[in-house]
């Protein structure tokens, strides 16, 4: 079913009305979700109408409608790409078997763990960003923030549907728990560390949507290959929505860089802080912080869990069906730098145990393209500065590299040298205070804060000075 049924209380394309028990359970969860949204979602803007896109189909083209809607009235729903009844599992020990339409009993706990972990990231990011509307640099940016927020909420619905549909009482309890945890709460935090980090300013928001949402892209790509077909179909459509989030991050950072470069070019003898812009070296330190934190989200470099998930057909490689490789990956090896006993050595690791690192490879390659996009902005403005992506070993809290200290370029350091030099690579309290000092809301149509350049074009054919949020 490509078209979405909006006549129901919960919009869907899964024929929800044919399963009355499931429909009642999800309709009972819906008010709790709305209570969570009002309590932990964007503050003080729920009565404002926002120019949002809403999915009307799961087709690749013409899948969304744009219009003004108050966020609590947004039609969150359950959307899966159409089922391919001939689909088979494309990797691991189950290679060639029919894709599962129900949860295999032997994989029930592992699948539930994967789904809950993915689901937990969606409301977490909304909670992290809940105050940013108060300091939006323009109506265009405020609208983009809220679009990201409502779609993260929609992605939560996608995972909750699977928990309710296929995991019985355990799934219903997990769905309730997803609304009880809170980002940064000392007693009941979100599952993954990055999603408990504060996101207090728009430079952090752009870094988050660039790097953390890009991790989300690669996690969804791997789950879109899953042998559990309902999960794969959910993730394929989530990827359609996720693309906008990364666009917001990459172009948002690009516009911050553009504005700084403009002022550096116009006033070559002045400190851009005096002009209300963000210095390029501070932007680099924010990039380092959020990229290294997001690298942790892939997990350990050598992982028995990753091996088991791949072998069992639960989680594949990104674009698995397009790779010209042995999809069983049973007797292959992956060469990586292993940190052991205080030194690096190159070792051959069974490929299945290195699947987290394989996924991280794609992530790093994708991020390098974004960094080059920013460097072209500097070059176009004749500014002699180049941004760099920090090495995957830098500033890690998860995995074997968390046991050592590494420079921005991945060079091993002793702890004393790290303590001496890390301030050159990571945002200082002074950096954060300065960036936060610039965060003053600008919501006059056609106007924008002085620390960021306007976008080259608006949304869905509208001009920049369109009324993206109605006050």
C-alpha positions in Angstrom: 0.0 0.0 0.0 1.8 3.1 -1.2 -0.9 5.6 -0.3 -1.5 6.5 3.3 -5.0 6.3 4.9 -5.6 9.6 6.7 -9.2 8.9 7.6 -8.2 6.9 10.7 -7.2 8.2 14.1 -3.6 6.9 13.4 -2.7 7.5 9.8 -1.2 4.3 8.3 -0.6 2.2 5.2 -0.6 -1.1 7.1 -4.4 -1.7 7.2 -4.4 -1.0 10.9 -8.2 -1.1 11.1 -8.2 -4.8 10.3 -6.5 -5.6 13.6 -8.8 -4.1 16.2 -6.7 -5.3 19.2 -3.5 -3.7 17.8 -5.5 -0.6 16.8 -6.9 -0.2 20.4 -3.4 -0.7 21.9 -1.8 2.0 19.7 -4.7 4.4 20.2 -4.2 4.0 24.0 -0.5 4.8 23.5 -1.3 7.9 21.4 -2.4 10.2 24.3 0.7 9.3 26.3 2.8 10.2 23.3 1.1 13.6 23.0 1.6 14.2 26.7 5.3 13.4 26.2 5.4 15.8 23.2 3.9 18.7 25.2 6.1 18.0 28.2 9.4 17.2 26.6 9.1 18.5 23.0 9.6 22.0 21.6 8.6 24.5 24.3 6.2 27.3 23.9 5.6 26.9 20.2 2.9 24.2 20.1 0.1 26.7 19.3 2.0 28.2 16.3 1.3 27.0 12.8 4.4 25.7 11.1 5.0 25.1 7.4 5.6 21.3 7.7 5.8 18.5 5.2 3.6 15.5 5.9 4.0 12.1 4.2 1.0 11.2 2.0 2.6 8.3 0.2 5.7 6.0 0.5 6.5 6.4 -3.2 9.9 8.0 -3.9 8.4 10.9 -5.8 5.6 13.2 -4.7 5.5 11.5 -1.3 4.9 14.7 0.9 2.4 17.5 1.2 3.4 20.9 2.6 1.2 23.1 4.6 0.8 25.1 7.9 -0.1 23.0 10.9 0.3 23.3 14.7 2.8 20.6 15.8 0.5 18.7 18.2 -2.0 18.4 15.3 0.7 16.9 13.0 -0.5 13.5 11.7 2.1 11.2 13.0 1.5 7.7 11.7 2.8 4.3 10.6 4.3 4.1 7.1 6.1 1.1 5.6 7.3 0.6 2.1 5.4 -2.0 0.1 6.1 -5.6 0.8 8.0 -7.7 -1.7 6.6 -11.2 -1.2 9.5 -12.7 -3.0 12.1 -11.0 -0.8 14.9 -13.2 0.7 17.5 -12.6 3.4 20.5 -11.1 1.7 23.4 -12.0 4.1 24.7 -14.1 6.9 23.9 -17.7 7.7 20.3 -17.3 6.5 21.4 -16.1 3.1 18.7 -16.9 0.5 16.0 -17.9 3.1 12.6 -16.2 2.8 12.5 -12.9 4.8 10.7 -13.3 8.1 7.2 -11.8 8.4 7.1 -12.7 12.1 9.9 -12.6 14.8 11.9 -15.9 14.9 11.8 -17.1 18.5 15.5 -17.6 18.7 16.1 -14.0 17.7 13.4 -12.4 19.7 15.5 -10.8 22.5 18.2 -9.6 20.1 15.7 -8.0 17.7 13.9 -6.3 20.6 17.2 -4.9 21.8 18.0 -3.6 18.3 14.6 -2.0 17.9 14.4 -0.4 21.3 17.9 1.1 21.0 17.0 2.6 17.6 13.6 3.8 18.9 15.2 5.4 22.0 17.3 7.8 19.9 14.2 9.4 18.2 12.5 11.0 21.2 15.9 11.7 22.8 16.9 14.1 20.0 13.6 16.0 20.3 14.3 16.4 24.1 17.9 17.6 23.4 16.6 20.3 21.0 13.5 21.4 22.9 14.7 24.8 23.8 16.3 25.8 20.5 13.2 27.5 19.1 13.8 30.3 21.6 17.1 31.2 19.8 16.2 30.4 16.2 18.2 32.7 13.8 15.4 32.9 11.3 11.9 31.7 10.6 13.4 29.4 7.9 15.7 27.8 10.5 12.9 27.6 13.2 10.8 25.7 10.7 13.6 23.3 9.8 14.1 22.6 13.5 10.4 21.8 14.0 10.4 19.6 10.8 13.3 17.6 12.2 11.5 17.3 15.5 8.1 16.1 14.2 9.9 13.5 11.9 11.9 12.2 14.8 8.6 11.7 16.5 7.2 9.9 13.5 10.2 7.6 13.5 9.4 6.8 17.1 5.9 5.8 15.9 7.5 3.5 13.3 9.4 1.5 16.0 6.5 1.5 18.5 4.3 0.0 15.9 6.7 -2.9 15.5 7.1 -3.3 19.3 3.3 -3.5 19.7 2.7 -5.7 16.6 5.3 -8.3 17.1 6.5 -8.4 20.7 3.3 -8.7 22.7 3.3 -7.5 26.3 7.1 -7.0 26.4 6.8 -4.7 23.4 4.0 -2.7 24.9 6.1 -2.2 28.1 9.1 -1.1 26.1 6.9 1.4 24.2 5.8 2.9 27.5 9.4 3.0 28.7 10.4 5.0 25.6 8.2 7.8 26.8 9.5 7.6 30.4 13.3 8.0 29.8 14.6 11.5 29.4 17.7 12.9 27.7 20.3 13.9 30.3 18.3 12.7 33.2 20.7 11.4 35.9 18.3 8.7 37.1 16.6 7.7 33.9 18.7 8.7 30.9 18.5 7.7 27.3 20.3 4.5 26.3 23.2 5.9 24.2 25.6 8.5 25.6 25.4 11.0 22.7 21.7 11.3 23.2 22.2 12.6 26.7 24.6 15.4 25.6 23.2 18.9 25.9 22.4 20.7 22.7 22.1 24.3 23.9 23.0 26.3 20.7 22.4 26.2 17.0 26.0 25.4 16.2 25.6 22.2 18.2 22.2 21.6 16.4 23.8 21.8 13.0 26.7 19.5 14.1 24.1 17.1 15.6 22.1 16.9 12.4 25.2 16.6 10.3 27.0 13.9 12.3 24.6 12.3 14.7 21.7 12.1 12.2 24.3 10.7 9.7 25.0 7.9 12.1 21.2 7.4 12.1 21.3 7.1 8.3 23.9 4.3 8.5 22.1 2.5 11.3 18.9 2.6 9.3 20.7 1.5 6.1 21.9 -1.6 8.0 18.5 -2.3 9.4 16.8 -1.8 6.0 18.7 -5.0 5.0 17.3 -7.0 8.0 15.8 -10.4 7.5 12.9 -9.2 9.6 10.9 -7.7 6.8 8.6 -5.3 8.8 11.7 -3.7 10.3 13.4 -3.4 7.0 10.3 -1.8 5.3 10.0 0.7 8.2 13.6 1.8 8.0 13.5 2.2 4.2 10.8 4.9 4.5 12.5 6.5 7.6 15.6 7.0 5.4 13.5 9.1 3.0 12.7 11.5 5.9 16.2 11.3 7.4 17.8 12.9 4.3 16.4 16.3 5.2 17.9 16.2 8.7 21.4 15.8 7.3 20.7 18.6 4.7 19.8 20.9 7.6 23.1 20.1 9.3 25.5 20.3 6.3 24.0 23.4 4.8 23.4 25.0 8.2 27.1 24.7 9.1 27.9 25.9 5.6 25.9 29.0 6.1 27.6 29.7 9.5 31.0 29.3 7.7 29.9 31.5 4.8 28.9 34.4 7.1 32.2 34.2 9.0 34.2 34.1 5.7 32.3 37.1 4.4 33.2 39.2 7.5 36.8 38.0 7.4 37.1 39.1 3.8 35.4 42.4 4.4 37.3 43.2 7.6 40.6 41.3 7.3 42.2 43.1 10.3 39.4 42.5 12.8 38.6 39.7 15.1 35.2 38.3 13.9 34.1 38.0 17.5 33.9 41.8 17.4 31.6 41.5 14.4 29.3 38.9 16.0 30.4 35.9 14.0 31.8 32.5 15.0 35.5 32.0 14.4 36.4 29.1 12.1 38.6 27.5 14.7 35.6 27.3 17.1 33.5 25.7 14.4 36.3 23.1 13.9 36.3 22.3 17.6 32.5 21.8 17.6 32.9 19.5 14.6 35.5 17.5 16.5 33.3 17.2 19.5 30.1 16.1 17.8 31.8 13.9 15.2 33.8 12.0 17.8 30.7 11.5 20.0 28.8 10.2 17.0 31.6 7.8 16.1 30.9 6.1 19.4 27.3 5.3 18.3 28.6 2.6 16.0 29.9 0.6 19.0 33.2 -1.3 19.5 35.5 -2.0 16.6 35.6 -5.7 17.3 32.2 -6.9 18.4 30.7 -10.3 19.0 27.2 -8.7 19.0 27.8 -7.3 15.5 29.0 -10.7 14.4 25.9 -12.4 15.8 23.5 -9.8 14.3 25.1 -10.3 10.9 25.2 -14.1 11.1 21.6 -14.2 12.2 20.3 -12.0 9.4 19.2 -9.2 11.8 21.5 -6.4 10.6 23.4 -6.2 7.4 25.9 -3.8 5.9 24.8 -0.5 4.3 23.6 -1.2 0.8 24.3 -4.9 1.3 22.2 -5.9 -1.8 24.3 -3.6 -4.0 27.7 -4.8 -2.8 29.8 -7.1 -5.0 31.0 -9.3 -2.2 30.5 -12.6 -0.5 27.3 -11.8 1.4 27.9 -14.7 3.9 31.2 -13.1 4.9 32.0 -16.3 6.8 35.7 -16.9 6.0 36.8 -13.3 5.3 38.9 -10.9 7.3 39.1 -7.2 7.8 42.4 -5.4 8.4 42.3 -2.8 11.2 44.6 -0.9 13.6 44.2 -2.6 17.0 45.0 -0.7 20.2 46.5 -3.2 22.6 48.9 -2.8 25.5 49.4 0.9 24.8 50.3 0.6 21.1 48.8 0.2 17.7 49.3 -2.9 15.5 47.7 -3.8 12.2 45.7 -7.1 12.6 43.4 -9.3 10.5 40.0 -9.6 12.3 37.2 -11.9 11.2 35.0 -9.8 9.0 31.8 -10.5 10.9 33.4 -9.3 14.1 34.3 -6.0 12.3 30.9 -5.2 11.0 30.6 -2.1 13.2 33.9 -0.8 11.6 32.7 -1.6 8.1 29.6 0.6 8.8 31.8 3.3 10.3 34.0 3.2 7.1 30.9 4.3 5.1 30.1 7.0 7.7 33.6 8.5 7.6 33.6 8.5 3.8 30.2 10.3 3.8 31.4 12.9 6.3 34.5 13.7 4.3 32.2 14.8 1.5 30.6 17.2 3.9 33.9 18.6 5.1 34.9 19.2 1.4 31.7 21.1 0.9 32.6 23.5 3.7 36.2 23.8 2.4 34.8 24.9 -1.0 33.0 27.8 0.8 36.3 28.9 2.4 38.1 28.7 -1.0 35.4 30.5 -2.8 35.8 33.4 -0.3 39.6 33.3 -0.6 39.9 32.3 3.1 43.0 30.3 3.8 41.4 27.8 6.2 40.7 24.1 5.7 38.3 22.1 7.9 39.4 18.6 8.8 37.4 15.5 9.9 39.0 14.2 13.1 40.4 10.7 13.0 38.0 7.9 14.2 40.4 7.3 17.1 40.0 10.8 18.5 38.2 11.5 21.8 36.4 8.1 21.9 34.4 6.9 24.9 33.3 3.6 23.4 35.5 0.9 21.8 39.1 0.0 22.2 40.3 3.5 21.3 38.6 4.8 24.5 41.4 3.1 26.4 44.0 5.4 25.0 44.6 9.0 24.1 44.8 10.2 20.5 45.5 13.5 18.7 43.1 15.0 16.2 44.9 13.1 13.4 44.8 9.8 15.3 48.4 9.9 16.6 48.7 8.1 20.0 49.5 10.4 22.9 50.3 10.0 26.6 47.8 11.3 29.1 49.8 14.4 30.0 50.1 15.5 26.4 46.4 14.9 25.8 45.6 17.1 28.9 47.8 19.8 27.5 46.6 19.8 23.9 43.0 18.7 24.0 41.8 22.3 24.6 43.1 23.0 21.0 40.8 20.4 19.6 37.6 20.5 21.8 35.3 23.4 22.6 36.3 25.2 25.8 33.8 26.7 28.3 34.8 30.1 26.8 33.9 28.9 23.3 30.6 27.6 24.4 29.7 30.8 26.3 30.7 32.9 23.3 28.5 30.9 20.9 25.6 30.9 23.3 25.9 34.7 23.6 25.1 35.0 19.9 21.9 32.9 20.2 19.3 35.6 20.1 16.0 34.8 18.4 15.3 36.5 15.0 11.7 35.8 13.8 11.0 38.8 11.7 10.1 37.7 8.1 13.1 38.0 5.8 15.5 38.8 8.6 18.3 36.6 9.9 20.8 36.6 12.8 24.2 38.2 12.1 26.2 35.0 12.7 24.7 33.0 9.9 24.1 33.6 6.2 20.7 33.2 4.6 20.0 30.1 2.5 20.2 30.3 -1.3 16.6 29.3 -1.6 13.6 28.6 0.6 11.5 25.5 1.2 9.3 23.8 -1.4 9.5 26.8 -3.8 8.8 29.4 -1.2 11.1 32.4 -0.8 13.4 32.9 2.2 11.0 35.7 3.5 8.0 33.4 3.6 6.0 33.0 6.8 7.4 29.6 7.7 6.1 29.9 11.3 3.0 32.0 12.0 3.1 34.2 15.1 
